[in-house]
Every structure is written in structure tokens, then in C-alpha cells.
């Protein structure tokens, strides 16, 4: 799914920013928090236009014994290794064997970054004397805390940080794709997509884990899975206090301009209701419209049996049948002499229960969405469809 991830609007824009920076002949330092999809390097490599004739070279400096960047690059790219007493970035730029490449540097530590930081600043200054075609562009990846220590920008050096790059629409699209082959009923599926999106916020790994669950109940009650994510990332443990939410460790990011704490960290905090609030918010956006659409269908189908004016228990008088709420419809059907089918009464009652739960800030349980009344509501309403068809064009709303 990670290839799909980098094709979404927000991630794709970040990817394009990196690629366009390189194409402009500018070296780039990419600041990443921990726990971002590992496919960034391969996607950038495959996205580069072959017509640019850039040779892509990746170096994991964590396996290099030599901490000197110049020494590493000369050893890697200059075959005759002409060793002068003091090699410089200008010397490296003049080497034909080093020209026209894109060099990806990863695996930096606090110790090795000190040398590479000085190198990339000096190298970027030396690049000014070369034409864009002949320059070798260097991409340095800083992860976690190192991303908080970017070098000083220059004409030929730019810092790009993965911060606030994912919008709610990105994660919603990603989640929708993850569920595209799901056999879940429409209402359950739509609610599951909304829940996963709301919990993941910016993190596709949360979507991947939740969408692969065989038991849909785990999506509607996700705390155990979220806690597993938190423990696997060392955000929270039985013998330690939770980490402070921050961007560099991946437990905080900005979504649509607002700072948000990762749901996995929140799930480990005692008495914190934010995960439940996100569940509720996700359900509101799917279930309330469903309830309202069914209310309208009920009014249209049952208009001959609904009476107005109708006085509510609060003393309000409703004069237009279209303004009757689910509870009003349920009450009139229950007290009607028409002898309505129990399936219809239970269906309307289920709609009222779901609406009331959400109105009081409580998430709806999966069992309610999977009830027979909701699964078969079209069958339940079918006998009344004729009422609506016969009255089309002259529907008695008052």
C-alpha cells in the first residue's frame, strides 16, 4: 500500500518538492519523524525521469567505519582514489567520476551527523561553480531527533521536513482504498472507513493494521490494537511513563493546521477520552446522515399514516409532516390502529437509539449496525414504497 500512499495529494506534493529541488540542482536535507513509511527512497528513485541521466546511489553510513564524508565519497566513487594530503569539496566536485549523480545518504547518527552537516554546507557552497547538469545532488535523510538539527540553507542547499503534509482527505482516500475489496455491509463499511481515518490522522500504518483485522469489532473497539502500536514504538510501557507527544518521535503531527496527538499514545493515557471522542466523531459523519435519510424515506412512505399537527412532549406543535423526528414517527406508529409490522417498529426504534446515543456523545456499537433491522431495512420499507410512488408529484406534506 505504500506506493499508493505516495500517490495521494499531500504525500505526492512532498515527493514532488524533493524531486523538483533535485532537478533544480539543489542538495536537499529531508527531515523525517520516526515511523514514516520506509518506501520514500524507492519512490523517489522510481519517480526520477530517466531522461535526466542521473545515476542513483544510496549509501547507508551506519555501516561505514570511516566517519569522514569526503573519505567515504572518494572511496565509493573515485576509482583511482588519488589521495592528496587534504581533500576538499572542490576536489570532489571536479572529479568526473562523481559528476551527474543523485546520492542518497541515510543511517546517520548523532556522532556522524556532525561531520556530514559541515560537509553538506561546504559541498553546497562548492556546487555553485558547477552547471546543474554536472552537479551531483546529495539527499541526506535525518530521522527522529536528528531532524531537529538541520543545516543552514544556502543557494544550493534546502531543508524539507515531513511535517503537516497529510490532510484528512489523504488519509480518508488511503483508508477507502484499503477497504475497497471489503465485503462488509455498506453502513458498517462506511463507518469503519471513517473510524480508521479519524484514528490514523496522518499515519497509514494504523490504517494498514486496522483494515486487516478479521474481526470488525476490533475497529469499533480499537484500544488494544492502538496500545500494541504504542508499545511497539516505545511510546508507552508498563514500567515507564509515556513519552511526551512530539513531532520527531512520530507521536504528534499537524493535520489541516491543527496539532494532533497520535491515537496510539492517547490509548495508553488513563482517563483520556480523546480516542472515544474520535470514534464518536467518525460515527457522527456516517451514521447521522444515514438516520436522516431513513427518516425522510419513512416520512415519504408513511405520510398517509402520520398525523399533523402533532404536539411533542415538550409542548411544541409540529404542523408539517416533514418536520417529524424519528421519535415522533416511532410514537405515532406504535399508537396507530393500522397494526404495523414489528420489523418496521423495531427498525424505527433502532434508528432512534442510534441517533440518541450520538446526540449524547456516545459511540454506536457494531452490534447495532449489524442488527437484522438495519441489514434488511429495504425489505422492511418495500411494502410502503407504493404509497410514495402513487403520491409522486402531489405528495400531501400538510
KETIVEX-118730 format. One line per 8 residues: number of its first residue (from 1); their letters; for each residue x, y, z of C-alpha. Coordinates in steps of 0.25 Angstrom, whole numbers. Layout:
<miros>
NUM = a = X,Y,Z | ...
</miros>
This chain:
<miros>
1 = xxxxxxxx = 0,0,0 | 12,9,2 | 13,12,-13 | -2,17,-12 | 2,25,0 | 12,34,-8 | 2,36,-19 | -8,43,-10
9 = xxxxxxxx = -9,58,-11 | -1,62,1 | 10,52,1 | 11,53,-14 | 13,68,-13 | 24,66,-3 | 30,56,-12 | 29,66,-24
17 = xxxxxxxx = 36,76,-15 | 48,67,-13 | 49,63,-27 | 48,78,-33 | 58,82,-23 | 68,72,-28 | 64,75,-43 | 68,90,-40
25 = xxxxxxxx = 82,85,-36 | 80,87,-21 | 84,78,-10 | 73,74,0 | 73,70,14 | 60,63,17 | 55,63,32 | 46,51,36
33 = xxxxxxxx = 40,47,49 | 41,33,53 | 31,23,48 | 29,28,34 | 27,18,22 | 41,13,18 | 38,14,3 | 41,28,1
41 = xxxxxxxx = 55,25,-5 | 50,15,-15 | 38,24,-19 | 48,36,-21 | 57,27,-29 | 46,22,-38 | 40,36,-39 | 52,42,-45
49 = xxxxxxxx = 51,44,-60 | 61,35,-67 | 64,46,-77 | 71,53,-67 | 82,42,-67 | 84,43,-52 | 91,31,-46 | 84,28,-33
57 = xxxxxxxx = 94,23,-22 | 89,20,-8 | 99,20,4 | 96,15,18 | 106,22,26 | 103,14,39 | 111,2,33 | 123,11,29
65 = xxxxxxxx = 135,11,38 | 140,24,33 | 133,36,39 | 139,46,29 | 129,49,18 | 139,52,8 | 147,40,10 | 134,31,8
73 = xxxxxxxx = 130,38,-5 | 144,38,-11 | 145,23,-7 | 132,20,-13 | 132,28,-26 | 147,31,-30 | 153,18,-35 | 168,23,-35
81 = xxxxxxxx = 166,29,-21 | 176,39,-23 | 179,43,-9 | 185,57,-6 | 189,62,8 | 175,69,9 | 163,66,0 | 153,77,-1
89 = xxxxxxxx = 139,78,-6 | 144,86,-18 | 153,74,-21 | 141,65,-21 | 133,74,-30 | 144,73,-40 | 144,58,-41 | 138,53,-54
97 = xxxxxxxx = 134,40,-47 | 126,47,-37 | 118,56,-47 | 103,55,-50 | 98,46,-39 | 88,46,-28 | 94,41,-15 | 84,37,-4
105 = xxxxxxxx = 91,37,10 | 83,30,21 | 87,23,34 | 93,36,41 | 95,36,56 | 97,48,65 | 112,46,64 | 113,44,49
113 = xxxxxxxx = 103,56,46 | 113,66,52 | 123,63,41 | 112,62,30 | 106,75,34 | 119,82,32 | 121,75,19 | 108,77,12
121 = xxxxxxxx = 109,92,16 | 123,93,10 | 119,84,-2 | 107,92,-6 | 115,105,-6 | 125,98,-15 | 114,93,-25 | 111,108,-29
129 = xxxxxxxx = 123,107,-38 | 117,95,-46 | 106,95,-56 | 93,88,-52 | 95,76,-61 | 109,73,-56 | 106,74,-41 | 104,62,-33
137 = xxxxxxxx = 92,65,-24 | 92,59,-10 | 80,56,-2 | 82,54,13 | 72,48,22 | 70,52,36 | 61,43,45 | 56,46,59
145 = xxxxxxxx = 63,55,67 | 74,58,57 | 63,65,48 | 62,76,59 | 77,79,55 | 76,83,40 | 88,90,33 | 88,105,29
153 = xxxxxxxx = 81,107,16 | 89,112,4 | 86,115,-11 | 89,100,-13 | 84,94,0 | 70,93,4 | 63,87,16 | 50,79,15
161 = xxxxxxxx = 43,74,27 | 31,64,27 | 22,72,36 | 8,75,34 | 8,69,20 | -4,59,21 | -18,65,21 | -31,58,26
169 = xxxxxxxx = -34,55,11 | -21,48,9 | -23,38,20 | -38,36,16 | -35,33,2 | -24,23,7 | -34,17,16 | -44,16,5
177 = xxxxxxxx = -35,9,-4 | -31,-1,8 | -45,-5,9 | -49,-5,-6 | -50,-21,-6 | -57,-22,7 | -70,-30,8 | -75,-22,20
185 = xxxxxxxx = -89,-17,19 | -90,-3,13 | -93,4,26 | -83,-4,34 | -72,-2,24 | -74,13,23 | -74,15,38 | -61,6,38
193 = xxxxxxxx = -54,15,28 | -58,27,35 | -53,21,49 | -40,17,43 | -37,30,36 | -41,38,49 | -31,29,58 | -20,29,48
201 = xxxxxxxx = -20,44,45 | -7,44,37 | -1,30,40 | -4,20,29 | 1,9,38 | -11,10,47 | -20,8,35 | -12,-4,30
209 = xxxxxxxx = -13,-11,43 | -28,-8,46 | -33,-11,32 | -26,-25,32 | -34,-29,44 | -43,-41,42 | -51,-37,54 | -58,-24,51
217 = xxxxxxxx = -61,-22,65 | -46,-18,67 | -49,-6,58 | -60,-1,67 | -53,-4,80 | -38,-1,75 | -31,1,89 | -24,-12,90
225 = xxxxxxxx = -18,-10,75 | -15,4,78 | -7,0,91 | 1,-10,83 | 5,1,73 | 9,10,85 | 17,-1,92 | 24,-6,78
233 = xxxxxxxx = 29,9,77 | 34,10,91 | 24,21,94 | 18,15,106 | 21,3,115 | 17,-4,128 | 30,1,135 | 31,15,129
241 = xxxxxxxx = 24,28,127 | 18,31,114 | 27,39,104 | 24,54,102 | 16,56,90 | 25,62,79 | 27,62,64 | 41,56,64
249 = xxxxxxxx = 37,43,70 | 25,41,62 | 14,43,73 | 10,57,68 | 7,64,55 | -1,75,49 | -13,71,41 | -20,82,34
257 = xxxxxxxx = -13,93,42 | -16,86,56 | -6,79,65 | -11,65,67 | -6,54,77 | -5,40,71 | -17,31,75 | -8,20,79
265 = xxxxxxxx = -1,29,90 | -15,34,95 | -20,20,96 | -9,18,107 | -13,30,115 | -22,27,127 | -35,35,127 | -33,41,114
273 = xxxxxxxx = -45,41,105 | -39,46,92 | -39,33,86 | -54,31,89 | -57,45,84 | -50,42,71 | -59,29,70 | -71,37,73
281 = xxxxxxxx = -67,48,63 | -65,38,52 | -78,31,54 | -86,44,54 | -81,47,40 | -87,34,35 | -98,29,44 | -106,42,46
289 = xxxxxxxx = -107,45,31 | -112,30,30 | -122,32,40 | -127,45,34 | -128,39,20 | -136,28,26 | -145,38,33 | -148,45,20
297 = xxxxxxxx = -151,31,14 | -161,28,25 | -168,41,24 | -170,39,9 | -174,25,10 | -183,26,23 | -189,40,20 | -203,35,19
305 = xxxxxxxx = -202,29,33 | -195,41,40 | -203,52,47 | -201,66,48 | -202,75,55 | -194,67,65 | -191,72,79 | -178,67,85
313 = xxxxxxxx = -176,64,100 | -169,77,101 | -181,85,97 | -176,88,83 | -186,87,71 | -181,81,58 | -190,85,46 | -182,80,35
321 = xxxxxxxx = -181,64,34 | -167,67,28 | -162,72,42 | -166,60,50 | -154,54,56 | -151,39,57 | -156,38,72 | -169,45,67
329 = xxxxxxxx = -171,35,56 | -168,23,65 | -178,28,75 | -189,30,64 | -187,16,58 | -187,10,72 | -200,16,75 | -206,14,61
337 = xxxxxxxx = -218,5,59 | -212,1,46 | -205,-11,53 | -191,-8,47 | -181,-20,46 | -172,-22,57 | -160,-21,48 | -164,-7,44
345 = xxxxxxxx = -165,-3,58 | -152,-9,62 | -145,-2,51 | -150,11,54 | -147,9,69 | -132,5,65 | -131,18,57 | -136,26,69
353 = xxxxxxxx = -126,18,79 | -114,21,69 | -118,36,68 | -120,37,83 | -106,31,86 | -99,40,77 | -106,52,82 | -101,49,96
361 = xxxxxxxx = -87,47,91 | -87,32,91 | -81,23,80 | -91,13,74 | -87,-1,76 | -84,-10,64 | -96,-20,68 | -106,-8,66
369 = xxxxxxxx = -101,-6,51 | -101,-21,49 | -115,-23,54 | -125,-30,45 | -134,-18,45 | -123,-9,39 | -118,-20,30 | -132,-22,24
377 = xxxxxxxx = -137,-8,25 | -140,-8,10 | -149,-21,11 | -156,-15,23 | -159,-2,15 | -163,-9,2 | -178,-11,5 | -179,4,7
385 = xxxxxxxx = -172,9,-6 | -185,9,-13 | -190,20,-5 | -179,29,-9 | -180,25,-24 | -195,27,-24 | -193,41,-18 | -182,46,-26
393 = xxxxxx = -184,60,-31 | -195,63,-21 | -189,58,-8 | -198,62,4 | -188,69,13 | -198,76,21
</miros>
